[in-house]
Amino acid sequence: MHQQPVQNFYQQIAANRRQSLFLVFILTALLGVFGFVIGFALSGVWQGGVIALLIAVLISALLSSLSYFSGDSLVLTASAAREVNPTGAPQLMNVIQELAIAADIPMPRVYLINDTAPNAFATGRDPRHASIAITTGLLEKLDREELQGVIGHELSHVRNLDTRFELLVATLVGSIALLADFFLRFTFWGGMSNRRGRDSEGGGGGAIFFMLIGLVLAIVAPIVAGLVQLAVSRQSEFLADASSVELTRNPYGLERALAKIAGDREVLEVANRATQHLYFVNPIKKWEERSSGLMATHPPIVERINRLRALTGEGPMDPQSTAALAGLD
């Protein structure tokens, strides 16, 4: 029986980072093209397209600055998280402290969510302003090695600036959605007929063409942006898994934690559509009624475990284990 080739976690980190940066480039280009098309369609001149492009960038910058300074506190409040007394959870604080030292980042603020569903998430604009939230169920159901794997994953999000990175992506997606909504409303309120009337008098057929392109983009662009956001979120999860192994030097604890949390049937009540992408494992399970219509924000558990196994040269999960975990995330 041949052993699988070992994939160095530095190779995984580099590959995932390249893919994530490429996806952000796609979103940025989509926002710029969409803004220019709308501006040209509404004004009939290329200068109008440039102005609209700059306005789109300005809106994105404004939304980013608002989320940058207040996003973490809003998420923690929405999750009903309470800050931990340093003496109240000694094992948890010890694990976080030792892994923060290994990651060479300041000790984050630590919060507990009173819920029996095992899960965790990290938030904050940078390592100096980071927070990590853990459910009480995570502390009750995981052993120390498994807990180290999860904490290493979340601290890796902090060290890798994933929280800031995903903020940028969310802002770009929101800006594209705002542009699409504005353009569709303008068109439905008579903008298209007025544009046609002016163009029939002035012969500006190019603006009509851009108006049609703008309508197509107004429908397609938010969908594409949402799919790219999901792809970025999935890549950051792979990156944090690989980084956690770098910190703990123990892929097995993380592998067991993934399997255990995915198989847990407890429902995390405080999670919602806006926060589900933050968690270690998708807190909204496929079998839940509220999951209807939601796209997966995390990679499949089986794929995450198989990538961890590639780090040690192990083969992928056997068919029986794969079947047991398939469809739980």
N, C-alpha and C positions, 0 to 999 in steps of 0.2 A: 504493500500500500504506500503510495507516494505522498509525501508531506506537501501541503500547499506552500507556495512561495510566501515568505514573510514580507508584509508591506509595512515599511517604517512609518510610524505615526507622523513624522515630519513630512513625509510624502503626502499623506492624507490631508494634513493641515494645509499644505501649499496648494494642493489640487482644489480643495473646497473653497479656499480663499479666492483663487483665480476665477472659479465658476461664479461665486457670489458677486465679485466685482464686475464681471461681464454682465450679469443680470441687472445690476444697478445701472450700468452704462445703457442697456436696452431701455430701461424706464426713463432715464434722463433724455435719451434721444427721442423717445415716444412723446414725452411732454413737450420738448422743443418743437418737433414737427407738428404736433397737434395745435400748439399755440400759434405757430406761423400760419398754418392752413386756416384757422379761424380768423385771424387778423386779415389775411388776404381776402377771404371770402366776404367779410363784412365791409372792408374798405375798398377793395378793387385794386389796391396798389401794394407793392412789395414792402414799402415803408410801414404800412399798417400791419403787415405780418410780423415785422421785426418788433414793433411796439407791443403787439399782443404777446409775443414770445417773452419779452422782458417783463411784462405784467405777470405772466404765468410763473416766471422764476421768482419774482418778488413775493407772490402769494405763497409759494413753497417755502421761501426763506422765513416769512412771517409765521406760518404754521409750525415750522421747525423750531423757531425760537420759543414759541409758547409751550410746545411739548417738551423741549429740552430742559426747561427750568421747573415744570410742574407735573410732567407726565408720571414720574415715579410715585409721587405722593397720591395722585389720583388712583393709580393701580392698586396701591396698598390699601387705601381706604375702601375701594370697591370690593377688595378681597377680604375685608373684615380682619385684617392682620393686626396683631398687637406686638409691640416690641418686647423682646425677651429680656428678662433680668439676667445679667451675667451669671448669677449663682443659681438660677432656676432650672437650667438644663445643662449641667456640666459636661456630659459626653458630647452633646451637640456643639457646644462652644469650643471644646477641645479639638474636635475634628475640623471645624471651620478655621480655627486659629492655625493649626498645623498646615492645612492646605493653603491658606492665605500666604503663609510664609513660603511654602514651596512655589507658589505662583508669583511671589514677589510683588504682592499688592497689599494695600492697607486692609486691616480687618473691617469687613462690611458691617453695617447694622443688621441685626438678626431679628426676624419676626416669626411669630407662630400663627397659623390659621387653625382654629378649633374645628377640625373636620377629620373624620375617620378614614377618608379616602387618602391613600399615600401619594403625595406629589410635592413639587417644589418649583419655585421660579426665582430668577434674579432680575433686578431692575436698577436703574440709575444711569446717569449720563456718562460717568467715567468711574474708574476704580476708587477715586477719593470720595465719591458721592454714591456708592453702591449700597444696595440692600438685597438681602436674600430672605425669602419667605418659605417656610417649611410647614406642612400640615402636621398635626399631632399624629395622624395615622402613619405618616412616614417614620416617625420616631418609634412608634409602637410595633411596626411590622417588619422593619429592616434590621439586620445585624450591623455591626460596626463596619465591616468591609463593604457591604452594600451601601450603607450611608455615606461612606467615603467616596464611592463611585458617583453617587448623585450630587454630593456637595462639590466634588471636583468638576463635574459637568457644569454646574451652575456658576462656580467661580471662574471657569474657563470662559463662559459667556461674558463675564465682567472683564477679565484680562484681555480677551480678544476684541473688546469693544463691540460685541454683537448687539447689545441693547441700543447703543447709539446708531449702529449700522441699520438695524431694523427700524429705528425711528426715522431715518432718512428715507428708507423704502416706503414706510407707511405715509410719510408726508408727500412723496412723489405720487403715490397711488391716490391719495386724497385730492391732490391738485388736479390730476387727470380727471377724476370723477367730477370735481367742481366745474372744470372746463366743459366737460361733456354735458352736464346738466344745464349750464348757462346756454350753450349753443343750441341744444334741443328746444329749450324754452323760447329762445329768441326766434328760432325757425317756426315753431308752432304758433307763435303770436303774430305771424305775418312777415317775418324777416325775409323769408324766401320769396314771397310775391313782390315785396318792395324792391328786393335786389333785382328780380327779373325785370320789373318796370324800369328801373334806372339803367340796366344794362341794354334793354331794347332801344332806349333813347341814345345811349352813349356807345353802344357796340362793345361792351366789356364782357365778351363771352368767357374770358378766362376766370372771372370771378364766379360765374355760374358753375364752372367746372370745379373750382375749389370749394364752392358751397356743397356740391354733391360729395366730394371727397371728405369734407368736414362732417357731413351727416353719417357717412360710413364709419369714420373714426370715432364719432360721438357714441356709436353703438358698440363698436369693436374694442376701442382703446381701453375702457374700464375693465372689460373682461380679460384682455391680455395683461393689463397691469395687475389685476388680482391674481392671475395665474403666476406671474413673475414673482409677486410678493410671497406666494406659497412656496415657490421654488427656492427663494432666498432663505425663508424660514427653515426649510428642510435642509439646505446646505449648512446653515449655522448649527443645526442639531448634530450633523455628522462631524463638523469641526469641533464642537464642544465634547463629543464622545471621545474623539482622538486626543484632544487636549487633556481630558480627564485621566486617560491612561498615562499620559506624559507625567502628570502630577502624582498619581498614586502608584504607578508602576504595577498596576494590578487590574487587568481587563476583566478578570473573572467576577470581582465584586460588582462591577458595573453591569456585566452581562446578567448576573442573577437578579440585580435590582430591576433591570428592564423587564425581564420575564415576570417577576413577582408583581410589579406595579401594573403591568399590562393585564395580567390575569385577575387583578382585584376587581370585585363587582361593586364596590362602594361608589356612590355618586358624589362628585365634588360640586356642591350646590352653588358656591360663590363664583364658579367659573362661568364665562359667557363667551359670546362670539368675539368680543373685543380683546379678551385677555387669554383665550385658550392657547394662542401661539407661544405664550411666554413659558408655559409649563414644561417640566421635564418630559412628561408623556402627555399626550393629548387628553385633557380631563373630560372631554365630552365623548363618550364611547359611542360606537356605531349602533349599539342596541338601544340607546336612549332615544326617547321621543323627540327631544330638542335637537338631536343631531341631523334631523331631516333637512336636506338641502345644503348642508355644510360640506365644504371641500376639506380634505385632509391637510392639516397644517404641519404635521410631523411625518417623517419617513416611516414606513412600516417597521414594526418592532423586529421582525425577522431579518430585514435588511440591515438594521442597526447592529444586531447581534452578529450577523455574518461578517460585517465590516470589522467588528472587534476581533473576531476569530482570525481574520486575515492578518492582524497585527502579530499574532503568535504562530502563524503558519498552520493553524488548525483548519480542517475542512468545514464546509457549511453545516448548518444544523441538519439532523437526520429528518426524514419525512414525517415521523411521528411527532417530534417536537415542533416542527414547522406547522403541522396541521393544528396542534394544540394552541399555538399563538396566532395563527392567521385570522385576520378579521377582528381581533380584539382592540386594535388601536384606531 
